[in-house]
């Protein structure tokens, strides 16, 4: 697959994450990109990446939802579990370089307007009143001073009681 871009590997990882159980909606794919990278690339870059991946038969569209093809599932399978996102992107990019497309395929890819709407919907959902309970809670001064384990009395206090 040529040319190779980091965003292609990032989008494959995000689609693998978002479409584990069922094909992912565009908003779910954008949320996965944001989760993996911490920022969302521009709509134009995402549209180009969807186009490249769909042309090479790596992304499938089903009723407005997106999922990985069998070839792209083979690319993302077996990635190191303890690796950080940058290492995973590097590994997926290496595997994409070795991927040989079986011919150009036409697939329904999202337009820039659809991607823009999905990005805005994702940002709006993050500003809602609900909280993501899976996010780590910020530490306060009191929680930093607490020590784990049972509290024991100092040995000198225990001796005073016996005597």
Secondary structure as UniProt FT lines:
FT   HELIX           6..18
FT   HELIX           26..37
FT   HELIX           43..55
FT   TURN            56..57
FT   STRAND          59..62
FT   TURN            63..64
FT   STRAND          65..68
FT   HELIX           70..76
FT   TURN            77..78
FT   TURN            81..82
FT   HELIX           85..98
FT   HELIX           112..126
FT   TURN            133..134
FT   HELIX           141..145
FT   HELIX           155..162
//
